[in-house]
Amino acid sequence: MEIAEIKSLLSLAQVLDHYGLKPDKQGRLNCPFHEDKTPSFQVYWKTHTGFCFYE
């Protein structure tokens, strides 16, 4: 199975749920790629993407 096919079958919400990640009402959560004390990861539901603003 190719990545493009997997992406077409799963929504971003399904992937986040699978990993136990729950964004707040503004779509923010602690970044799963590094230690966070405050949320630095923004989920963009319309484009099914996310971005970490950690410096």
C-alpha positions in Angstrom: 0.0 0.0 0.0 1.4 3.4 -1.0 1.3 6.5 1.3 -1.0 8.4 -1.1 -3.5 5.5 -0.9 -3.3 5.4 2.9 -3.9 9.2 3.1 -6.9 8.9 0.8 -8.5 6.2 3.1 -7.9 7.9 6.5 -8.9 11.2 7.8 -6.7 13.4 10.0 -9.2 12.9 12.9 -8.9 9.1 12.6 -5.1 9.2 12.7 -5.0 11.6 15.7 -7.6 9.4 17.5 -5.5 6.2 16.8 -2.5 7.8 18.6 -4.6 9.2 21.4 -4.1 12.8 20.4 -6.9 15.2 21.2 -6.7 18.8 19.9 -8.5 21.5 21.9 -11.4 23.6 20.4 -8.9 25.8 18.6 -7.1 22.7 17.0 -4.0 22.9 19.2 -2.3 20.1 21.0 1.1 19.3 22.6 3.4 18.3 19.8 3.9 14.5 19.6 7.4 14.9 18.2 9.0 16.7 21.3 8.3 17.5 24.9 5.8 20.4 25.4 4.6 22.2 28.4 2.1 24.2 26.3 0.5 23.3 23.0 2.8 24.1 20.0 1.1 21.9 17.3 -1.7 23.4 15.3 -4.1 21.1 13.4 -5.7 22.5 10.2 -8.9 20.6 9.6 -9.7 22.1 6.2 -6.4 21.0 4.7 -5.9 17.9 6.8 -2.4 19.1 7.9 -0.6 20.2 11.0 2.3 22.3 11.9 4.5 22.6 15.0 5.5 26.1 16.0 8.3 25.0 18.4 11.5 27.0 18.2 
